[in-house]
Amino acid sequence: MRPNGTSEQLSKRRKRALGLLKSGKSAKEIAAKVNVNERSVRRWQQEQRHPRKPSARSPGQLPYLTDKQRKKLEQELLKGAYAHGYNEDYWTLDRVGHVIWELFQTRYSPSGVWRLLDRMNWSCQKVQRMALQRGDELVNRWQQRVWPRIKKVAQVESDAGVDR
C-alpha cells in the first residue's frame, strides 16, 4: 500500500533517512525518527548500494497484434460480416474474435476484443431490429396524426394538475 504524501515528500523522507544512515545511526533509530518501518530503511539502503537499471520497455504485456495486423483487421471488419460468412451484417465481440483467430491464429477473450476495438476507435453499436410486418405508411400516419393528439391531451392534463 502506498504511504501518504506526494512523490516529492516521500523522496525527501527517503533522502533524509539515507543521510542519517551515512551519519552512523542504526536502522531502528532512523525508522522511529522518520516514522517508517525498519524494513523500509534497510530496503532503501540496499537500493542505494545496488541501484536498479531502468527498464528498456514499458511495463505491461506486449499487445498480441502489431500495428500492421490491426490495420489489416480493420480492413477486414470494414468489408462487413457478410464477407466473412455471417448471415447478418453486424459484428459481435465473438465474431470479431473469430475473425482474429482466422487471420492471425491469436486468441482474444471477448473483453480483450472489446479493449482492442476501443484502441482502434471503434464503438459499440446496437442493432436496430424492426418487425418484418412493419408498415412504414401506418407508422408515419400515427406519428403525424395520433401522437400529437396524445401529447396535447397529456400536456393539458399536466397543466391542470390531473393525476391518474
Secondary structure as UniProt FT lines:
FT   HELIX           7..22
FT   TURN            23..24
FT   HELIX           27..34
FT   HELIX           38..49
FT   HELIX           67..79
FT   HELIX           82..84
FT   HELIX           93..104
FT   HELIX           110..119
FT   TURN            120..121
FT   TURN            132..133
FT   HELIX           136..141
FT   HELIX           142..146
FT   HELIX           147..160
//
